[in-house]
Amino acid sequence: MITRLRLDRLLLAAPVPILALPACATYNERVEAPLRAFEGGQFAAAEALFLEGASDGSPFLSSAEAGTAAFVGGDFGGALDHLHAAEDAVRDVEERALIGGEGLTEDLLSLVINEGQKAYAGEGYERVMLHSLLGMCYLARGAPDDVLVEARRVDQLLTAEEQLYDTEYRAGGLGHLLSAVAYELVGKPGEAFIDYKRMLEKGIGGELTTSALRRLGGRLGRLDELDLPEGAEGPPPGWPSVVLVGGLGMGPAKREIRIDVPIDGGVFAWSVPDFDGGTSPASALDIVLPGRSMRVRASEVEDVAAVARRNLEDRIAWLAVRSAVRGLLKREAAEQLRRNSDTEWLAFAMDVFTVASERADLRAWRTLPQRWVAARVFLPPGEAVALELATDAGATVELGSFRLEAGETMFVLSRALQSGLTAHVIGGERLPDSPPLADPTSNPSQPAPDPPASKP
């Protein structure tokens, strides 16, 4: 009965899509212009293009892409608005994921003429990244309590994905880092210690994680809980710090894997998506203190491309089965047309429809970075310090000279793109001898004006 119903719907739906399908562009083709603007440092233009319909048919993606463009451009209020709109678009899916995997399993089993017809609710990793980016926006706005809310959501959604697919992702590092930093800002070092321990257990964060655990473990008397390699002692109590969180390159794009098999009297079509590895102009990002001959390399806290690929691999069996079932239904529809009609061209048109309509869904959150990295540098209180960012590929940006008070935390949010480095400074006292800000229309590698400092 179900098969017959699906088949009848295909027969009725076929003629119009046959005419329309040749003109349908893939998601990657539709977002080519805004992505070009984004990678070129024209973030406001990219934001507008995403909102004007480049991501047409996906409220989640149009808002998420626009939100990333606003975030990288330093418009954190606008980014929050867009990202919350993306959250609203997938709220039902998120709630079902947190209640249990049954609702998501129903989505995996649903059948449509092609995957692109369904409302796009994001891959699991994208919904996790959404709340990580919201957390960074709140960090930039000086709202650590809201950062903690988003970090908890990250952890809940990641746990739901792992339970659904009975796996463990080497993911969530960015959420743990944001949570740990926020807990330190609100004076809860014990909670921060737990987040850093979870990063250590996942093998995420490198020296950033181990140095934080040494520092907090010594302060809390909990070093005996850890098996850490030898390292330098932590900074003196009360020293301020600079926390860098940077995105490298562009995240993975989906590509199509398809097989069109000629069979007796027709064709069988099968198609699924795959992720590429993303692109990046650099593999490392450093905080540089030129006056002190000091250079600190940021550690990887989230490999977005690797998590995306692993997340899709866990879904690929469902997608492959759905594609195969659709192919069989369309093939049977063509056979019925041949048996019940004297007009051969109608059956031929159904074969054309079968091939043209079986297209993998290539929608993905393209403006995410390939990887997130982070570093922390402690400085003597009250001393003037010049700061720069640099990649291993030679791109640099001068942040300026700053003075930090005892216990203060200054943040630098950065993105490395083909057009250069973009950086925004939150906190710290910017000193008058700092270099002037660059013109954003000629060089995207400029820091943003400094909001009030944050203190734990």
DALINZI-V447103 format. One record per backbone hydrogen bond with DSSP energy under -1.0 kcal/mol. NH is the residue of the N-H (numbers start at 1). CO is the residue of the C=O. If there is no record, write none. Layout:
NH,CO
NH,CO
This chain:
5,1
6,2
7,3
8,4
9,5
10,6
11,7
12,8
13,9
14,10
17,13
18,14
19,15
20,16
21,17
23,20
24,21
30,26
31,27
35,31
36,32
37,33
38,34
39,35
40,36
41,38
42,37
43,41
46,42
47,43
48,44
49,45
50,46
51,47
52,48
54,49
56,53
58,55
62,58
63,59
64,60
65,61
66,62
67,63
68,64
69,65
70,66
71,67
72,68
73,69
74,71
75,70
76,74
79,75
80,76
81,77
82,78
83,79
84,80
85,81
86,82
87,83
88,84
89,85
94,90
95,91
96,92
97,93
98,94
99,95
100,96
105,101
106,102
107,103
108,104
109,105
117,114
118,115
127,123
128,124
129,125
130,126
131,127
132,128
133,129
134,130
135,131
136,132
137,133
138,134
139,135
140,136
141,137
142,139
143,138
147,143
148,144
149,145
150,146
151,147
152,148
153,149
154,150
155,151
156,152
157,153
158,154
159,155
160,156
161,157
162,158
163,159
164,160
165,161
167,162
171,169
176,172
177,173
178,174
179,175
180,176
181,177
182,178
183,179
184,180
185,181
186,182
187,184
188,183
192,188
193,189
194,190
195,191
196,192
197,193
198,194
199,195
200,196
201,197
202,198
203,200
204,199
205,300
208,205
210,206
211,207
212,208
213,209
214,210
215,211
216,212
217,213
218,214
219,215
220,216
222,217
225,222
226,223
239,236
241,408
242,377
243,410
244,375
245,412
246,373
247,414
248,371
249,416
250,279
251,368
255,274
257,272
259,270
261,268
263,266
266,263
268,261
270,259
272,257
274,255
276,253
279,250
286,390
287,296
288,388
289,294
292,289
294,289
296,287
298,285
299,374
301,372
302,372
304,302
305,370
307,303
308,304
309,305
310,306
311,307
312,308
313,309
314,310
315,312
316,312
319,315
320,316
321,317
322,318
323,319
324,320
325,321
326,322
327,323
328,324
329,325
330,326
331,327
332,328
333,329
334,330
335,331
336,332
337,333
338,334
339,335
340,336
341,337
348,344
349,345
350,346
351,347
352,348
353,349
354,350
355,351
356,352
357,353
358,354
359,357
366,364
370,248
371,248
372,302
373,246
374,299
375,244
377,242
379,240
382,404
383,380
385,402
387,400
388,288
389,397
390,286
391,395
392,284
394,391
397,389
399,387
400,387
402,385
403,429
407,238
408,405
409,454
410,241
411,426
412,243
413,424
414,245
415,422
416,247
417,420
419,39
420,417
422,415
424,413
426,411
429,403
431,401
434,431
442,439
443,439
446,444
454,409
456,407
